[in-house]
């Protein structure tokens, strides 16, 4: 059964922008976050704490955090890959740390210089520190549905990493289709298996639409018990360390699916479409969003 309501985490300020060729200013990033807030977003991944030479778009992480509107109804998240990033994040106003742990050795070495076992060990320490200091730390398993270098990732590998991380006590666990190779049947089976391990720990899903399966995968994850979905205004995004990994599912496309499926959320379609239209000229290209091209329905028919 579908859930009655879900949370959508807006990731355009981080995962959306990190792979864009056009360097977006700190002011423009804060304007994008303002657009997300105006659309009803109450959980936003605003930046990542990574080496600026590796991801130049995220070089202003602390400046973005310093400019965030301070309001009690929003949960701001930052992505981290290691303990150094965690320490940087803890010096800001952010509400939560989001760890990324690969489930493929080759991807882990190329993305963050760590094999899976080392990344899991590091993540366990960070999660435990968060638990001891009452600071929320969630974790995402990257390339959980396929690796650009190793191909198929065995489900047993995904579950082994998840089990080790769950023992440390994250506030949430997510699976990411980093390169957009998953299909709905695989997604439903994988999240169902993860749910049996996770118990009361909420599950989140992160999909890229590289092969046009992102929205179908989102629906399949909801059937398997996922309660939070990542999405990006305009469908922008990608991974700098994964060849041909194109954008995230578009927030407005996901909201269309949720609306037509009677699944509750907090987002307003007109404001999302306004945000995507605002973003297009900044990035200097047509965005992947289907709703931005086609418009909403059936409301559009009444105008």
Phi, psi and omega in degrees: 000147177284149175291158177285332180206152178223165172256137174252120176268121180280121184244008183299324181294338180249282184295330179294315186271339192298335184256007182278141179288326180283121177286121182266134183289162176302317179299317180293324176297319178292326175294321176298318178296321176299320177298318179297318178297319180296332178278356178106001180297132178236006172218117188225129172273109194265336183191180172225150183254082184231169182294129184297335177288333179279319180225083184303329182298337183257018183293341183257032186306311182294324179294320176299314181299320182294334182266002183292139173297129180268110181214143189283354184258012183236140178249107180268132183239147172235143180272142177224153179245347185201181183293325179298317177297322178299316181294321176298314181299320182295343178274358181254187181270005187294154186266347190198148173252138178243103179282145172242126181235124180283154173247016175231127181300315183295315178296318179300318180294321182281328185275318185218015174069028181220140169284167186303311184300319180291320179294320178296317180298316178298315182297321178301319180294318180293315179299317180294322176297317178300318179296320182288331182256009177061042177240124185294130174232122175249164186224141178240131175270113183278158182047040184289342182247003178157144184247139180291344184251326183254351180081226182300137175252117181301138178304324180300325178292318178298313184290326179295315178295318180299317181297317180296322180286321179298327178299334182279342175094046175292156179281347182195151176230138184231155171243136181242131170269077191301327182246009173065048179249349183290158175233159187306317181299315179297317180298313181296317180296319183290315179290328175298316178294319178297320180300327178293331175278322189288330181062242182274356179285123182298148178251143177233153181234142181229114184239141169254148188258032186305322182243026172066029178245002188300313182291319175299321178294322177299315179299316180297323180293325177296321178296336182264005174106007177290139182244351177223136179237134172278145176201162187228127178307129179080352181076021181280160174137183181150173181246123181297342185251012179233109182304133175064021177274102183273196196293166173291166170297141182287136181302317182292326176293319177296318180297324175301314177301314181296317180300315184284348179255007180058038174256123184288154177196183185248012190258149181250121183301312182303319180291326177294316179294323175298319181295317179295319179295323177295324185285329185306307182293333177295319180273347174071034180199164173288136181271156185290342184312126178284324180292328177296327179280314191266335185084167180283165178206140007270359184304324181298333182288341183274354183264000000 
